Amino acid sequence: MPKIKTNRAAAKRFRCTGKGHCKHRSAFRNHILTKKNSKRKSQLAGSRLVHERDEKAIKRLLNQ
């Protein structure tokens, strides 16, 4: 049996932590930032954990 390939689109968007959770970057932080206030932009900064219902599907894409 050949090895299962990792989904490269998912690999660029998600990372897994040491405890097995997956994290992702917040959306809506790429462009058109002038109309968003600074509180909203700072809350969108950083990374967030993936919701537990979606973790199984993401781990399948990442082969973990």
Distance bins in CASP14 RR format, pairs under 12 A and 6 or more apart:
PFRMAT RR
TARGET T0000
AUTHOR 0000-0000-0000
RMODE 2
METHOD distances of the structure
MODEL  1
3 63 0 0 0 0 1 0 0 0 0 0 0
4 60 0 0 0 0 1 0 0 0 0 0 0
4 61 0 0 0 0 0 1 0 0 0 0 0
4 62 0 0 0 0 0 1 0 0 0 0 0
4 63 1 0 1 0 0 0 0 0 0 0 0
4 64 0 0 0 0 0 1 0 0 0 0 0
5 11 0 0 0 0 0 1 0 0 0 0 0
5 61 0 0 0 0 0 1 0 0 0 0 0
5 62 0 0 0 0 0 1 0 0 0 0 0
5 63 1 0 0 1 0 0 0 0 0 0 0
6 12 0 0 0 0 0 1 0 0 0 0 0
6 14 0 0 0 0 0 1 0 0 0 0 0
6 16 0 0 0 0 0 1 0 0 0 0 0
6 58 0 0 0 0 0 1 0 0 0 0 0
6 59 0 0 0 0 0 1 0 0 0 0 0
6 60 0 0 0 0 0 1 0 0 0 0 0
6 61 1 0 0 1 0 0 0 0 0 0 0
6 62 1 0 1 0 0 0 0 0 0 0 0
6 63 1 0 1 0 0 0 0 0 0 0 0
6 64 0 0 0 0 1 0 0 0 0 0 0
7 13 0 0 0 0 1 0 0 0 0 0 0
7 14 0 0 0 0 1 0 0 0 0 0 0
7 57 0 0 0 0 0 1 0 0 0 0 0
7 58 0 0 0 0 1 0 0 0 0 0 0
7 59 0 0 0 0 0 1 0 0 0 0 0
7 60 0 0 0 0 1 0 0 0 0 0 0
7 61 1 0 1 0 0 0 0 0 0 0 0
7 62 1 0 0 1 0 0 0 0 0 0 0
7 63 0 0 0 0 1 0 0 0 0 0 0
7 64 0 0 0 0 0 1 0 0 0 0 0
8 14 0 0 0 0 0 1 0 0 0 0 0
8 61 0 0 0 0 1 0 0 0 0 0 0
8 62 0 0 0 0 0 1 0 0 0 0 0
8 63 0 0 0 0 0 1 0 0 0 0 0
9 58 0 0 0 0 0 1 0 0 0 0 0
9 61 0 0 0 0 1 0 0 0 0 0 0
9 62 0 0 0 0 0 1 0 0 0 0 0
10 16 0 0 0 0 0 1 0 0 0 0 0
10 22 0 0 0 0 1 0 0 0 0 0 0
10 24 0 0 0 0 1 0 0 0 0 0 0
10 50 0 0 0 0 0 1 0 0 0 0 0
10 54 0 0 0 0 0 1 0 0 0 0 0
10 57 0 0 0 0 1 0 0 0 0 0 0
10 58 1 0 0 1 0 0 0 0 0 0 0
10 59 0 0 0 0 1 0 0 0 0 0 0
10 60 0 0 0 0 1 0 0 0 0 0 0
10 61 1 1 0 0 0 0 0 0 0 0 0
10 62 1 0 1 0 0 0 0 0 0 0 0
10 63 0 0 0 0 1 0 0 0 0 0 0
10 64 0 0 0 0 0 1 0 0 0 0 0
11 22 0 0 0 0 0 1 0 0 0 0 0
11 24 0 0 0 0 0 1 0 0 0 0 0
11 58 0 0 0 0 0 1 0 0 0 0 0
11 59 0 0 0 0 0 1 0 0 0 0 0
11 61 1 0 0 1 0 0 0 0 0 0 0
11 62 1 0 0 1 0 0 0 0 0 0 0
11 63 0 0 0 0 1 0 0 0 0 0 0
11 64 0 0 0 0 0 1 0 0 0 0 0
12 24 0 0 0 0 0 1 0 0 0 0 0
12 25 0 0 0 0 0 1 0 0 0 0 0
12 61 0 0 0 0 0 1 0 0 0 0 0
12 62 0 0 0 0 0 1 0 0 0 0 0
13 22 0 0 0 0 1 0 0 0 0 0 0
13 23 0 0 0 0 0 1 0 0 0 0 0
13 24 1 0 1 0 0 0 0 0 0 0 0
13 25 1 0 0 1 0 0 0 0 0 0 0
13 26 0 0 0 0 0 1 0 0 0 0 0
13 27 0 0 0 0 0 1 0 0 0 0 0
13 47 0 0 0 0 0 1 0 0 0 0 0
13 48 0 0 0 0 0 1 0 0 0 0 0
13 50 0 0 0 0 1 0 0 0 0 0 0
13 54 0 0 0 0 0 1 0 0 0 0 0
13 58 0 0 0 0 1 0 0 0 0 0 0
13 61 0 0 0 0 1 0 0 0 0 0 0
13 62 0 0 0 0 1 0 0 0 0 0 0
14 20 0 0 0 0 0 1 0 0 0 0 0
14 21 0 0 0 0 0 1 0 0 0 0 0
14 22 1 0 1 0 0 0 0 0 0 0 0
14 23 1 0 0 1 0 0 0 0 0 0 0
14 24 1 0 1 0 0 0 0 0 0 0 0
14 25 0 0 0 0 1 0 0 0 0 0 0
14 47 0 0 0 0 1 0 0 0 0 0 0
14 48 0 0 0 0 0 1 0 0 0 0 0
14 49 0 0 0 0 0 1 0 0 0 0 0
14 50 1 0 0 1 0 0 0 0 0 0 0
14 54 0 0 0 0 1 0 0 0 0 0 0
14 55 0 0 0 0 1 0 0 0 0 0 0
14 57 0 0 0 0 0 1 0 0 0 0 0
14 58 1 0 1 0 0 0 0 0 0 0 0
14 59 0 0 0 0 1 0 0 0 0 0 0
14 60 0 0 0 0 0 1 0 0 0 0 0
14 61 1 0 0 1 0 0 0 0 0 0 0
14 62 1 0 0 1 0 0 0 0 0 0 0
14 63 0 0 0 0 0 1 0 0 0 0 0
14 64 0 0 0 0 1 0 0 0 0 0 0
15 21 0 0 0 0 1 0 0 0 0 0 0
15 22 1 0 0 1 0 0 0 0 0 0 0
15 23 1 0 1 0 0 0 0 0 0 0 0
15 24 1 0 0 1 0 0 0 0 0 0 0
15 25 0 0 0 0 1 0 0 0 0 0 0
15 47 1 0 0 1 0 0 0 0 0 0 0
15 48 0 0 0 0 0 1 0 0 0 0 0
15 49 0 0 0 0 0 1 0 0 0 0 0
15 50 0 0 0 0 1 0 0 0 0 0 0
15 58 0 0 0 0 0 1 0 0 0 0 0
15 59 0 0 0 0 0 1 0 0 0 0 0
15 62 0 0 0 0 1 0 0 0 0 0 0
15 64 0 0 0 0 0 1 0 0 0 0 0
16 22 1 0 1 0 0 0 0 0 0 0 0
16 23 1 0 0 1 0 0 0 0 0 0 0
16 24 0 0 0 0 0 1 0 0 0 0 0
16 47 0 0 0 0 0 1 0 0 0 0 0
16 49 0 0 0 0 0 1 0 0 0 0 0
16 50 0 0 0 0 1 0 0 0 0 0 0
16 55 0 0 0 0 1 0 0 0 0 0 0
16 58 0 0 0 0 1 0 0 0 0 0 0
16 59 1 0 0 1 0 0 0 0 0 0 0
16 61 0 0 0 0 0 1 0 0 0 0 0
16 62 1 0 0 1 0 0 0 0 0 0 0
16 63 0 0 0 0 0 1 0 0 0 0 0
16 64 1 0 1 0 0 0 0 0 0 0 0
17 23 1 0 0 1 0 0 0 0 0 0 0
17 24 0 0 0 0 0 1 0 0 0 0 0
17 47 0 0 0 0 1 0 0 0 0 0 0
17 48 0 0 0 0 0 1 0 0 0 0 0
17 49 0 0 0 0 1 0 0 0 0 0 0
17 50 0 0 0 0 0 1 0 0 0 0 0
17 55 0 0 0 0 0 1 0 0 0 0 0
17 59 0 0 0 0 0 1 0 0 0 0 0
17 64 0 0 0 0 0 1 0 0 0 0 0
18 64 0 0 0 0 0 1 0 0 0 0 0
19 49 0 0 0 0 0 1 0 0 0 0 0
19 55 0 0 0 0 0 1 0 0 0 0 0
20 49 0 0 0 0 0 1 0 0 0 0 0
20 50 0 0 0 0 0 1 0 0 0 0 0
20 52 0 0 0 0 0 1 0 0 0 0 0
20 55 0 0 0 0 1 0 0 0 0 0 0
20 56 0 0 0 0 0 1 0 0 0 0 0
20 58 0 0 0 0 0 1 0 0 0 0 0
20 59 0 0 0 0 1 0 0 0 0 0 0
20 62 0 0 0 0 0 1 0 0 0 0 0
20 64 1 0 0 1 0 0 0 0 0 0 0
21 47 0 0 0 0 0 1 0 0 0 0 0
21 48 0 0 0 0 0 1 0 0 0 0 0
21 49 1 0 1 0 0 0 0 0 0 0 0
21 50 1 0 0 1 0 0 0 0 0 0 0
21 51 0 0 0 0 0 1 0 0 0 0 0
21 52 0 0 0 0 1 0 0 0 0 0 0
21 54 0 0 0 0 0 1 0 0 0 0 0
21 55 1 0 0 1 0 0 0 0 0 0 0
21 56 0 0 0 0 0 1 0 0 0 0 0
21 58 0 0 0 0 0 1 0 0 0 0 0
21 59 0 0 0 0 1 0 0 0 0 0 0
21 64 0 0 0 0 0 1 0 0 0 0 0
22 47 0 0 0 0 0 1 0 0 0 0 0
22 48 0 0 0 0 0 1 0 0 0 0 0
22 49 1 0 0 1 0 0 0 0 0 0 0
22 50 1 0 1 0 0 0 0 0 0 0 0
22 51 0 0 0 0 1 0 0 0 0 0 0
22 52 0 0 0 0 1 0 0 0 0 0 0
22 53 0 0 0 0 0 1 0 0 0 0 0
22 54 0 0 0 0 1 0 0 0 0 0 0
22 55 1 0 1 0 0 0 0 0 0 0 0
22 56 0 0 0 0 1 0 0 0 0 0 0
22 57 0 0 0 0 1 0 0 0 0 0 0
22 58 1 0 1 0 0 0 0 0 0 0 0
22 59 1 0 0 1 0 0 0 0 0 0 0
22 60 0 0 0 0 0 1 0 0 0 0 0
22 61 0 0 0 0 1 0 0 0 0 0 0
22 62 1 0 0 1 0 0 0 0 0 0 0
22 64 0 0 0 0 1 0 0 0 0 0 0
23 46 0 0 0 0 1 0 0 0 0 0 0
23 47 1 0 1 0 0 0 0 0 0 0 0
23 48 1 0 0 1 0 0 0 0 0 0 0
23 49 1 0 1 0 0 0 0 0 0 0 0
23 50 1 0 0 1 0 0 0 0 0 0 0
23 51 0 0 0 0 0 1 0 0 0 0 0
23 54 0 0 0 0 0 1 0 0 0 0 0
23 55 0 0 0 0 0 1 0 0 0 0 0
23 58 0 0 0 0 0 1 0 0 0 0 0
23 62 0 0 0 0 0 1 0 0 0 0 0
24 46 0 0 0 0 1 0 0 0 0 0 0
24 47 1 0 0 1 0 0 0 0 0 0 0
24 48 1 0 0 1 0 0 0 0 0 0 0
24 49 0 0 0 0 1 0 0 0 0 0 0
24 50 1 0 1 0 0 0 0 0 0 0 0
24 51 0 0 0 0 1 0 0 0 0 0 0
24 54 0 0 0 0 1 0 0 0 0 0 0
24 55 0 0 0 0 0 1 0 0 0 0 0
24 58 0 0 0 0 1 0 0 0 0 0 0
24 62 0 0 0 0 0 1 0 0 0 0 0
25 44 0 0 0 0 1 0 0 0 0 0 0
25 45 0 0 0 0 1 0 0 0 0 0 0
25 46 1 0 0 1 0 0 0 0 0 0 0
25 47 1 0 1 0 0 0 0 0 0 0 0
25 48 1 0 0 1 0 0 0 0 0 0 0
25 49 0 0 0 0 0 1 0 0 0 0 0
25 50 0 0 0 0 0 1 0 0 0 0 0
26 36 0 0 0 0 0 1 0 0 0 0 0
26 40 0 0 0 0 0 1 0 0 0 0 0
26 41 0 0 0 0 1 0 0 0 0 0 0
26 42 0 0 0 0 0 1 0 0 0 0 0
26 43 0 0 0 0 1 0 0 0 0 0 0
26 44 1 0 1 0 0 0 0 0 0 0 0
26 45 1 0 0 1 0 0 0 0 0 0 0
26 46 1 0 0 1 0 0 0 0 0 0 0
26 47 1 0 0 1 0 0 0 0 0 0 0
26 48 1 0 1 0 0 0 0 0 0 0 0
26 49 0 0 0 0 0 1 0 0 0 0 0
26 50 0 0 0 0 0 1 0 0 0 0 0
27 44 1 0 0 1 0 0 0 0 0 0 0
27 46 0 0 0 0 0 1 0 0 0 0 0
27 47 0 0 0 0 0 1 0 0 0 0 0
27 48 0 0 0 0 1 0 0 0 0 0 0
28 35 0 0 0 0 0 1 0 0 0 0 0
28 36 1 0 0 1 0 0 0 0 0 0 0
28 40 0 0 0 0 1 0 0 0 0 0 0
28 41 0 0 0 0 1 0 0 0 0 0 0
28 43 0 0 0 0 0 1 0 0 0 0 0
28 44 1 0 1 0 0 0 0 0 0 0 0
28 45 0 0 0 0 0 1 0 0 0 0 0
29 36 0 0 0 0 1 0 0 0 0 0 0
29 40 0 0 0 0 1 0 0 0 0 0 0
29 41 1 0 0 1 0 0 0 0 0 0 0
29 42 0 0 0 0 0 1 0 0 0 0 0
29 43 0 0 0 0 1 0 0 0 0 0 0
29 44 1 0 1 0 0 0 0 0 0 0 0
29 45 1 0 0 1 0 0 0 0 0 0 0
29 46 0 0 0 0 1 0 0 0 0 0 0
29 47 0 0 0 0 0 1 0 0 0 0 0
29 48 0 0 0 0 0 1 0 0 0 0 0
30 36 0 0 0 0 0 1 0 0 0 0 0
30 41 0 0 0 0 0 1 0 0 0 0 0
30 44 0 0 0 0 1 0 0 0 0 0 0
31 41 0 0 0 0 0 1 0 0 0 0 0
32 40 0 0 0 0 0 1 0 0 0 0 0
32 41 0 0 0 0 0 1 0 0 0 0 0
33 40 0 0 0 0 1 0 0 0 0 0 0
33 41 1 0 0 1 0 0 0 0 0 0 0
33 42 0 0 0 0 0 1 0 0 0 0 0
33 44 0 0 0 0 1 0 0 0 0 0 0
33 45 0 0 0 0 0 1 0 0 0 0 0
34 40 0 0 0 0 0 1 0 0 0 0 0
34 41 0 0 0 0 0 1 0 0 0 0 0
35 41 0 0 0 0 0 1 0 0 0 0 0
36 42 0 0 0 0 0 1 0 0 0 0 0
36 43 0 0 0 0 1 0 0 0 0 0 0
36 44 0 0 0 0 1 0 0 0 0 0 0
36 45 0 0 0 0 0 1 0 0 0 0 0
37 43 0 0 0 0 0 1 0 0 0 0 0
37 44 0 0 0 0 0 1 0 0 0 0 0
38 44 0 0 0 0 0 1 0 0 0 0 0
38 45 0 0 0 0 0 1 0 0 0 0 0
39 45 0 0 0 0 0 1 0 0 0 0 0
48 54 0 0 0 0 0 1 0 0 0 0 0
49 55 0 0 0 0 1 0 0 0 0 0 0
49 58 0 0 0 0 0 1 0 0 0 0 0
50 56 0 0 0 0 0 1 0 0 0 0 0
50 57 0 0 0 0 1 0 0 0 0 0 0
50 58 1 0 1 0 0 0 0 0 0 0 0
50 59 0 0 0 0 1 0 0 0 0 0 0
50 61 0 0 0 0 0 1 0 0 0 0 0
50 62 0 0 0 0 0 1 0 0 0 0 0
51 57 0 0 0 0 0 1 0 0 0 0 0
51 58 0 0 0 0 1 0 0 0 0 0 0
52 58 0 0 0 0 0 1 0 0 0 0 0
52 59 0 0 0 0 0 1 0 0 0 0 0
54 60 0 0 0 0 0 1 0 0 0 0 0
54 61 0 0 0 0 0 1 0 0 0 0 0
55 61 0 0 0 0 0 1 0 0 0 0 0
55 62 0 0 0 0 0 1 0 0 0 0 0
55 64 0 0 0 0 1 0 0 0 0 0 0
56 62 0 0 0 0 0 1 0 0 0 0 0
56 64 0 0 0 0 0 1 0 0 0 0 0
57 64 0 0 0 0 0 1 0 0 0 0 0
58 64 0 0 0 0 1 0 0 0 0 0 0
END
